[in-house]
Amino acid sequence: MIRATTFAGKSVAVFGLAASGNATVRALLDGGAQVAAWDDSEAGREAAAKAGIPLVDLQSADWSRFSSLVLAPGVPLTHPEPHWTVKKAKAAGIEIIGDIEIFSRERAAQCPDAPFIAITGTNGKSTTTALVAHILRHAGFHVQMGGNIGRAVLTLEPPARDTFHVVEMSSFQIDLTPSLQPSIGVLLNVTPDHLDRHGTMENYAAIKERLVRGSIVACVGIDDDYSRAILKRRIAQGAACAFSVERKLAPGYSLDGDTLVCANRDGLAVKLASLRGIGSLRGAHNAQNALAAVAAVRECLNLYGRSSEIDWQGAVTSFPGLAHRCEEIGRRGKVLFINDSKATNAESTEKALQSFPRDVHWILGGKPKDGGIAALAPYFKGIARAYLIGEASDAFAETLSLGHVPFVRSGTLDKALAQAAQDAGESTASEPVVLLSPACASYDQFKNFEVRGDAFRALVAALPGMALKVVS
């Protein structure tokens, strides 16, 4: 746990009492602050009260006594309309921050040279964050990983010179971290997302840019227009490196076939690791994630003068991947079973269909999102059959019919898996794939995508003759 000593003696309002909010309250109290915590949810308040968190109704509180409002990242800051706590904080003239801002201030006050790698991007940030942490641990370094992945940042160990903090940050979190100054800032990509939260694409891109603008060294992917423009501005400000899966870079990080390479200005390239046959890093999107990860680690070790002979090949080959993101569950005979429950929209599912371009028995559906699956039509030729579940079945059936994709209305996940496993087992293809990649939210039938993915994993494990993948 990180103690928020920089708030000692201050009175702080905390809104949002999920995991990160509760951790924030504990960190503030342990650091000597007075805390007034609240949540719009009665269930959230009841759970917090049972945990001993001091509750104050912020609707009727005297906001003139607060120095700060610590806001949960999911609470609207500007769009579509500021939350009522935001309006009260602005009227009182107090700062509005998040838990990673508290971490940043503690690092600056207690150990400003502690290694801190912050990672953002529209897509791929969780995989990249996990891979950075994995490479560092594989090399023998002490690593703390959290933020938008895994643990709330204030539950991690305090910043220290011998500890690498690897933190995933969403645009919501960056927006609440005004003093963000990581050692290494990684920007993977910028494509349209969360515009209901940020208003315009320009606002969204500008928030992402803050992470690399404040870093000592910026690592920026240049395979989209917004990121290329951000890199150009960053080069004028300070140290930066680029990575790309679409072009050869010198200097920079890029691909030589399926091999990750780093080239200097003279074009001399050092081969780091091959991605061939690594199931957890299939596809061009994961090649970008791997380039970003090796760039972040190399640049961080160089920055701090750490001498370590990294076994890059061993590190990337042993990476287990993320649960629920193109996660290889196992095989039954020649049939491969993949859990991609984290794909809650068409853009995420596109990455899976790119990774498995043929002989796919596709389980999809759930609570639909705007746009449906029409954007996935270029990949329909690789679908052997689709199995529809949940509320999206009717709309998806119409799109699949237009694309001449054979499908069945399975209704529920257990029926879909049984049908897909049977069909794939009877396929004449050399490696048919049963792919759960729903392109939908889960909450018509499951609490969240993790519960959906866990259910799929359990159903697959119960199939007779399954050889489950062993994760070391």
C-alpha positions in Angstrom: 0.0 0.0 0.0 1.2 3.5 -0.9 0.6 6.1 1.9 -0.6 9.5 0.6 1.7 11.5 2.7 1.5 14.5 0.4 -2.1 15.0 1.6 -1.3 14.9 5.3 -3.4 17.4 7.3 -5.7 18.1 4.3 -9.4 17.3 3.9 -10.2 15.4 0.8 -13.4 14.4 -0.9 -13.4 11.0 -2.6 -16.2 10.0 -5.0 -16.7 6.5 -6.3 -16.2 3.5 -3.9 -15.2 0.6 -6.1 -11.8 -1.0 -5.7 -9.7 2.0 -6.7 -11.8 4.4 -4.6 -11.6 2.2 -1.5 -7.8 1.9 -2.0 -7.6 5.7 -2.4 -9.4 6.3 0.9 -7.1 3.9 2.7 -4.0 5.6 1.2 -5.2 9.0 2.2 -6.1 8.0 5.8 -2.8 6.2 6.2 -1.0 9.3 5.0 -2.7 11.6 7.5 -5.6 13.1 5.5 -9.2 13.6 6.6 -11.5 11.9 4.1 -15.1 12.4 3.1 -16.1 9.5 0.9 -19.3 9.0 -1.1 -20.9 7.0 -3.9 -24.2 7.4 -5.8 -24.8 3.7 -5.3 -26.5 2.7 -2.0 -24.9 -0.8 -2.3 -21.5 0.8 -2.7 -22.0 3.0 0.3 -23.2 0.0 2.4 -20.1 -2.0 1.4 -17.8 0.9 2.2 -19.4 1.5 5.6 -18.9 -2.2 6.5 -15.2 -1.8 5.5 -14.8 1.1 7.9 -14.6 3.9 5.2 -15.8 7.3 6.6 -18.9 8.3 4.6 -20.1 11.9 4.2 -23.0 12.9 2.0 -21.2 15.1 -0.5 -24.5 16.5 -1.8 -24.9 18.5 1.5 -21.2 18.8 2.5 -19.4 22.1 2.9 -17.0 21.9 -0.1 -15.0 25.0 1.1 -13.2 22.7 3.5 -11.9 20.3 0.9 -8.5 20.7 -0.8 -9.2 18.1 -3.5 -11.8 15.9 -5.1 -10.5 12.4 -6.0 -12.8 11.1 -8.7 -13.2 7.5 -9.9 -12.1 7.4 -13.5 -15.4 6.2 -14.8 -17.3 9.2 -13.5 -18.0 11.9 -16.2 -15.5 14.8 -16.0 -16.6 16.9 -19.0 -18.9 14.9 -21.3 -21.7 14.2 -21.9 -22.2 16.4 -18.8 -19.9 16.9 -15.7 -21.0 14.8 -12.7 -22.6 16.7 -9.9 -19.5 16.3 -7.7 -17.4 17.9 -10.5 -19.7 20.9 -10.6 -19.4 21.3 -6.9 -15.6 21.0 -6.9 -15.3 23.6 -9.7 -17.7 25.9 -7.9 -15.5 25.6 -4.8 -12.3 26.1 -6.8 -10.7 22.9 -5.8 -8.6 20.5 -7.9 -10.1 17.3 -9.4 -7.7 14.4 -9.6 -7.5 10.6 -9.7 -5.6 7.9 -7.8 -2.7 7.9 -10.2 -2.2 11.6 -9.5 -1.7 10.7 -5.9 0.8 8.0 -6.9 2.6 10.6 -9.1 2.9 13.1 -6.2 4.2 10.4 -3.8 6.8 9.3 -6.3 7.9 13.0 -6.9 8.1 13.6 -3.1 9.6 10.3 -1.9 11.7 8.8 -4.8 11.6 10.9 -8.1 14.1 8.7 -9.8 12.1 5.5 -9.3 11.5 3.7 -12.6 7.9 4.4 -13.9 6.6 3.1 -17.2 3.2 4.4 -18.2 1.3 2.9 -21.1 -1.7 4.1 -23.1 -3.4 3.7 -26.4 -6.8 3.0 -27.8 -6.0 -0.7 -28.3 -3.4 -3.1 -26.9 -2.5 -1.3 -23.7 -3.4 -4.2 -21.4 -1.3 -6.7 -23.4 1.6 -4.3 -23.7 1.5 -3.5 -20.0 1.5 -7.2 -19.1 4.3 -7.9 -21.5 6.5 -5.1 -20.2 6.1 -6.4 -16.7 6.7 -10.0 -17.9 10.0 -9.1 -19.7 11.3 -7.1 -16.7 10.5 -10.0 -14.3 12.0 -12.5 -16.7 15.2 -10.4 -16.5 15.2 -10.6 -12.7 13.8 -7.1 -11.8 11.3 -6.3 -9.1 8.1 -5.2 -10.8 4.8 -3.7 -9.6 2.0 -3.6 -12.2 -1.4 -2.0 -11.9 -3.6 1.0 -12.8 -6.1 0.2 -15.5 -5.0 -3.5 -15.3 -5.1 -5.7 -12.3 -4.5 -3.9 -9.0 -5.4 -0.3 -8.1 -2.2 1.7 -8.3 -2.3 2.8 -4.6 -2.4 -0.9 -3.5 1.1 -1.4 -5.0 4.4 -1.1 -3.2 5.8 2.4 -2.9 8.1 3.8 -5.6 11.7 2.8 -5.0 14.9 2.9 -7.1 15.0 -0.9 -7.3 11.3 -1.3 -8.2 9.8 -0.8 -11.7 6.2 0.4 -11.7 4.4 -0.5 -14.9 1.1 1.3 -15.1 -1.6 1.0 -17.7 -3.6 4.3 -18.1 -6.9 4.9 -19.8 -7.8 8.3 -21.2 -10.1 8.8 -18.2 -7.1 8.3 -15.9 -4.8 10.5 -17.8 -7.4 13.2 -17.7 -7.2 13.1 -13.8 -3.4 13.1 -13.6 -2.1 16.6 -14.2 1.4 16.0 -12.9 2.0 12.8 -14.8 5.7 12.5 -15.5 6.7 8.9 -16.1 10.2 7.8 -16.9 8.9 6.1 -20.1 5.7 7.0 -21.7 4.3 4.6 -24.3 1.6 5.6 -26.8 0.5 2.6 -28.9 -2.1 4.1 -31.2 -5.0 6.6 -31.3 -8.3 5.6 -33.1 -11.9 6.8 -32.3 -13.0 5.7 -28.9 -14.9 7.1 -25.9 -16.1 10.2 -27.8 -19.2 10.3 -25.6 -16.7 10.9 -22.8 -14.3 13.3 -24.5 -16.6 15.1 -27.0 -14.3 15.1 -30.1 -11.5 13.1 -31.5 -9.2 16.0 -31.1 -9.9 16.2 -27.4 -9.4 12.4 -27.0 -6.1 12.5 -28.9 -4.9 15.5 -26.8 -5.5 13.6 -23.6 -3.6 10.6 -24.8 -0.7 13.0 -25.8 -0.4 14.2 -22.3 1.1 10.9 -21.2 4.1 11.1 -23.6 4.4 14.9 -23.4 5.3 14.6 -19.7 7.6 11.6 -19.9 11.4 11.6 -19.9 11.5 9.3 -22.9 8.5 8.8 -25.2 7.9 5.6 -27.1 5.2 6.2 -29.8 3.7 4.0 -32.4 3.4 5.7 -35.8 0.9 3.5 -37.6 -2.0 6.1 -37.4 -2.2 9.7 -38.3 -2.8 11.1 -34.8 0.1 9.2 -33.3 2.5 10.3 -36.1 1.6 13.9 -35.4 2.0 13.4 -31.7 5.5 12.0 -32.3 6.5 15.0 -34.4 5.6 17.4 -31.6 7.3 15.2 -29.0 10.6 15.1 -31.0 10.7 18.9 -30.8 10.3 18.7 -27.0 12.6 15.9 -25.9 13.8 12.3 -26.2 11.6 10.0 -28.2 11.6 6.8 -30.2 9.2 5.3 -32.7 7.9 1.8 -33.4 5.9 0.5 -36.4 4.6 -2.7 -37.8 4.0 -1.1 -41.2 7.4 0.4 -42.1 11.1 -0.1 -41.5 12.5 2.5 -39.1 16.0 3.8 -38.6 16.2 4.8 -35.9 13.4 2.9 -34.2 11.7 -0.4 -33.6 10.1 -2.4 -36.4 9.7 -5.8 -37.9 12.0 -7.8 -40.1 9.6 -10.5 -41.2 8.3 -11.8 -37.9 11.4 -10.6 -36.0 11.5 -7.6 -33.7 14.4 -5.4 -34.5 15.9 -2.1 -33.3 17.8 0.0 -35.8 20.1 3.0 -35.2 20.3 6.1 -37.5 22.7 4.3 -39.8 20.3 1.5 -40.4 22.2 -1.1 -38.4 19.6 -3.4 -36.9 19.8 -5.5 -33.8 17.5 -8.6 -33.9 15.8 -9.0 -30.6 13.2 -11.8 -30.9 11.1 -13.7 -33.3 7.3 -13.9 -32.8 7.0 -17.0 -35.0 4.8 -19.7 -33.3 4.0 -17.6 -30.2 0.3 -18.1 -29.7 -0.1 -15.4 -27.1 1.3 -12.8 -29.6 -0.6 -13.7 -32.8 -1.4 -11.0 -35.3 -0.2 -7.6 -36.4 -1.8 -5.9 -33.5 0.2 -8.1 -31.1 3.4 -7.4 -33.1 2.8 -3.7 -32.4 2.3 -4.5 -28.7 5.5 -6.5 -28.6 7.5 -3.7 -30.3 6.1 -1.2 -27.8 7.0 -3.5 -24.9 10.6 -4.2 -26.0 11.1 -0.5 -26.8 9.8 0.5 -23.3 12.1 -1.9 -21.5 15.2 -1.1 -23.6 14.7 2.6 -23.3 14.0 2.4 -19.5 17.1 0.3 -18.8 19.2 2.7 -20.9 17.7 5.7 -19.1 18.7 4.3 -15.7 22.0 2.8 -16.8 20.9 -0.7 -15.7 23.0 -3.4 -17.1 21.1 -6.5 -17.9 21.5 -9.1 -20.6 17.9 -9.5 -21.6 16.9 -12.9 -23.1 14.4 -11.3 -25.4 13.5 -14.5 -27.1 13.0 -16.3 -23.9 10.9 -13.5 -22.4 8.5 -13.1 -25.3 8.2 -16.9 -25.9 7.2 -17.5 -22.3 4.6 -14.7 -22.2 1.3 -16.3 -21.3 -0.9 -13.6 -22.7 -3.9 -12.1 -21.1 -6.9 -13.9 -19.8 -9.9 -13.4 -22.1 -7.9 -11.8 -24.9 -7.3 -14.3 -27.7 -6.4 -16.7 -24.8 -5.6 -20.2 -26.0 -7.5 -22.6 -23.8 -6.4 -25.8 -25.3 -6.9 -28.4 -28.1 -9.1 -31.3 -28.8 -7.4 -33.2 -31.6 -6.8 -30.7 -34.3 -9.3 -28.2 -33.0 -8.0 -25.1 -31.2 -10.2 -23.3 -28.6 -9.8 -19.5 -28.1 -11.3 -17.3 -25.4 -11.6 -13.7 -26.6 -14.4 -12.7 -24.2 -12.7 -9.3 -23.7 -13.8 -8.4 -27.3 -16.8 -6.4 -26.4 -17.1 -4.5 -29.7 -16.5 -5.1 -33.4 -13.1 -3.4 -33.4 -11.8 -5.8 -30.7 -13.2 -8.8 -32.5 -11.5 -7.6 -35.7 -8.1 -8.3 -34.1 -9.2 -11.9 -33.4 -10.5 -12.5 -36.9 -7.2 -11.1 -38.3 -5.3 -13.6 -36.1 -7.4 -16.5 -37.3 -8.2 -15.8 -40.9 -9.8 -19.2 -41.8 -11.8 -22.2 -40.6 -13.3 -20.3 -37.7 -16.3 -21.5 -35.7 -17.3 -18.2 -34.3 -19.4 -17.7 -31.1 -20.7 -14.2 -30.9 -23.4 -12.1 -29.4 -24.6 -10.6 -26.2 -25.7 -7.0 -25.4 -25.1 -5.2 -28.7 -23.2 -1.9 -29.2 -23.7 0.8 -31.8 -22.6 -0.3 -35.3 -23.1 -4.0 -34.8 -20.7 -6.3 -36.8 -21.1 -4.8 -40.3 -17.5 -3.6 -40.2 -16.3 -7.2 -39.9 -17.7 -8.2 -43.3 -14.2 -8.3 -44.9 -13.4 -11.3 -42.6 -16.6 -13.3 -43.2 -14.9 -15.4 -45.8 -12.9 -17.1 -43.0 -15.9 -18.1 -41.0 -16.9 -21.7 -41.3 -20.1 -21.1 -39.2 -21.3 -18.6 -36.6 -23.2 -19.4 -33.4 -25.4 -16.6 -32.0 -26.1 -16.0 -28.4 -27.9 -13.3 -26.4 -29.8 -10.1 -27.4 -27.8 -9.4 -30.5 -28.9 -12.6 -32.2 -31.5 -11.0 -34.5 -29.4 -8.1 -35.6 -26.3 -10.2 -36.1 -28.3 -12.9 -38.0 -29.3 -10.2 -40.5 -25.8 -9.0 -41.1 -24.4 -12.6 -41.4 -27.2 -13.4 -43.9 -26.2 -10.5 -46.1 -22.6 -11.7 -45.9 -23.6 -15.3 -46.8 -22.1 -16.7 -43.5 -23.8 -19.9 -42.3 -25.0 -19.5 -38.7 -27.2 -21.0 -36.0 -29.1 -19.3 -33.3 -27.7 -21.1 -30.2 -29.2 -18.7 -27.6 -26.8 -19.5 -24.8 -23.1 -20.0 -24.5 -23.2 -23.7 -23.4 -25.3 -24.6 -26.4 -23.1 -22.6 -28.7 -19.9 -24.3 -27.5 -21.4 -27.7 -27.8 -22.5 -27.0 -31.4 -19.3 -25.3 -32.4 -17.1 -28.1 -30.9 -19.0 -30.8 -32.8 -18.9 -28.9 -36.1 -15.2 -28.1 -35.7 -14.4 -31.7 -34.8 -16.1 -32.9 -38.0 -14.3 -30.3 -40.1 -11.8 -31.4 -42.8 -9.6 -28.3 -42.2 -6.1 -28.8 -40.8 -6.7 -26.6 -37.7 -10.3 -25.5 -37.2 -10.7 -22.9 -34.5 -13.6 -22.5 -32.0 -13.5 -18.8 -31.2 -15.5 -17.0 -28.5 -15.2 -13.3 -29.7 -18.6 -11.8 -28.9 -18.3 -8.3 -30.3 -20.8 -7.4 -27.6 -21.1 -6.5 -23.9 -21.9 -9.4 -21.7 -24.4 -8.1 -19.3 -27.5 -9.6 -20.9 -26.4 -13.0 -19.7 -23.3 -12.4 -17.6 -22.1 -9.9 -15.0 -19.0 -8.9 -17.1 -16.7 -10.2 -19.8 -14.5 -12.0 -17.2 -17.4 -14.1 -15.9 -18.4 -14.8 -19.5 -14.8 -15.9 -20.3 -14.5 -18.0 -17.2 -17.7 -19.8 -18.1 -16.4 -20.5 -21.6 -13.1 -21.8 -20.2 -14.9 -24.1 -17.8 -17.2 -25.4 -20.6 -14.2 -26.1 -22.8 -12.3 -27.8 -20.0 -15.2 -30.2 -19.5 -15.2 -31.4 -23.1 -14.1 -35.0 -23.3 -10.6 -35.4 -24.7 -9.5 -31.8 -24.1 -5.8 -31.1 -23.8 -5.7 -27.8 -21.8 -2.8 -25.4 -22.3 -0.5 -25.3 -19.3 0.5 -21.8 -18.2 3.8 -21.7 -16.4 
